[in-house]
Amino acid sequence: MPHAIPTQKKIESGDIITIDFGCKYQGYCSDMTRTIFVDFVQDYIKPIYNLVLKNQELTIKEMYDGANTRIISKMVENDFKLNRFDLVHALGHGVGLEVHEEPIISSKRGDFILRENMILTNEPGIYIPKKFGVRIEDTIVITKHGAKSLTNSNKDYVIVKGKI
C-alpha cells in the first residue's frame, strides 16, 4: 500500500518494510522513504527494487528548470508498464512549510513547469497488493543546471537483522 496503516504484526525474517519519514527544520519540511529488508532480499523482489531505483535515478536527471512534470511522470509510467507494473500514486510533490504541497508530479494532474529553487520529492514506487511495496523517495531542489538531492541516504539494498 502506498500509505500503510500500522498493525500488530510482528516483523519477521524475509519481510519488506517501507519507511516514510522526514523532519522539520526552521519551519521547513523534508520527506524521504526507504525500503528495507529483514535478514535478506528475496530474489523475486530484486528486479522490482532495481526498476524503482532506475526510475528514481532517471527522474532526477529529467528534473530541471523548465521541465514539464507530466512528461517526467509519463516517462516513469511507460517504463513501469513495459515491465507490467503501474505507477499508482504521484511521482512526487512539492515540499515546504507542509510536507505535501503543490505541485503534484503526475500525468493525471496536468502540466506543471519546474522552476529553479523549487523543493520537491522524487518518489517512484511499485506496490503489489496484499504482498509488498517498494518506494525510494528523496527530497530534491531544482537548480539552474538540473536537480540536486537533499537526501544523502544509501539506496542500495538495506538489510537489517531480524533477531539480535
Beta strands, then each sheet from edge to edge (+ up, - down):
strand 1: 16-21
strand 2: 24-25
strand 3: 28-29
strand 4: 32-38
strand 5: 92-94
strand 6: 101-105
strand 7: 119-122
strand 8: 125-128
strand 9: 132-135
strand 10: 138-143
strand 11: 146-149
strand 12: 158-160
sheet 1: 1+ 4- 12-
sheet 2: 2+ 3-
sheet 3: 5+ 6-
sheet 4: 7+ 10- 11+
sheet 5: 8+ 9-
end
